[in-house]
Amino acid sequence: MAARLWAAAGLALAVLVAVVVHDALAPTRFQHHRSPVTLVFAGLLALALLMLAPRVRSAGIVVGAGIAAGGALATFVSGLAWGSVPDPLVHGGIAFNLADVAIAVGDALLLVSAFLHVWTNRARLSEPV
């Protein structure tokens, strides 16, 4: 489990660094305010993902959780550093940042991997915990 925890934490850290560097280097006039409650929730959600996902023996779940946790941590750090989260990417009238992309991709991978893990281990679902 320790190796999976380090893998998830490493992915989260890589996403965090990429987002903070990108937000710092890509000036933008688009920003969205996040309340302190939302920022704290993002930080707690990231910690929960990093602590719980490595308990499941699935590489896809660990990778998805690490990417999503990195996006949540990046939202937390960006909100604290800049007061509001910068959105340097604009597409179709929607402004967003790499943290939003990481959260979406990580969540999608996490959910698909969780469904596949449950499906392939469905015989074990009735075992006591």
N, C-alpha and C positions, 0 to 999 in steps of 0.2 A: 504494500500500500504506500510505503514511503516514496518509492520511485514514481508512482502515479501522482502523488501529491506534488512532488518536485516538478514533474512534467507540466501539470496544470498551472502551478505557480510560475514556471518559466514562460509559458505561453501568455499568461496574464501580464507578466512584466514586459514582455516583448510588445504586446498590444498597447499597454500603457505608455511605454516610451515612444512608440511610433505615433500615437495620437498626440501626445504632448508636444513632440518635436514638430509634427505637421501643423498643429494649431498655432505654435509659436512662429513658424516660418511662413505661414500662408495668411497674410493679413486679410481680414474680411470685415465688411460692415454689417454682416448678418450675425446676430447672436440671440440666444434665448435664455431667459432668466430661469434658474432652477431654485426653488425654495430650499432653505436649510433642511427641512424635513425630507425632501426628495433626495438631496445630496447624501444625507445620512442613510436613507433607505438604499441608495445605490451602493454605498460602501458596505453595508450589512449584507446585501444580496450577493455581492462579490465574495465576501468572506464565507457565506453559506455555501456558495457554489464550490469554492476551493476546498472546503472542509468535507462536504458530503459526496461530491462526485467521485473522488478517488476511492471511495469505499466500494463502488461497483466495479467489477472486473470487466470493463469495456473501454478500449482505447478511444472509441468514438465519443463516448460520454465524457471522458477526461479531456479530450481535445476541445469538444464543443463547450464544456464548462469553462475551460481555461480561456478560450477566446471571448466568451460572453462576460466572464468575470473581468477580463482586461478592459473590455468596453465600459463596464459599470464602474470600475476603478478610475478609468480615464475621465468619465463624466464627473465623478467625485472630485478628482484632482483639478480638472479644468474649472469646475464651478468654484472651488476654493481659490485657485490661482488668479482667475480673471474676473471673478464676481458673477459672470454669466458665461455660459458655454458658447464658444465661437463656432460658427457654422460655415466653414470656408468652401464647402462643396454645394453647388446649386445645380439641380436638374429638374426641369419641368415645373418651375415655380416653387420647388420645395428645397429648403436649405437644410443641410445636415453636415455631420462630420464623420471622421473615421470611427469614432466610438459608437455611433449609431449603426454603422455598417457592421462593426465587430459584434455588437449585441445581436443584431438580426441574423448574421451568419452563424454565430455561436449557438444561439437558441435553436435555429433550424437543425444544425448538426446534432445538438444535444437531444432534441426530440426524436429525430429519425433514429439515432443510435439507441435511445432508450426503448423505442418501439421494437427495433430489431433485437435488442438484448432480451426483452421480455418474450418476444415470439420464439426465439431460439432456446430459451430456458423455461418455456411455459410448463413443462412437466414438474419443475421445481417450485412453482408458485404456491402449491399447497403445503409445502414444508413449513414447520414452525420456524420462527425467527430466533 
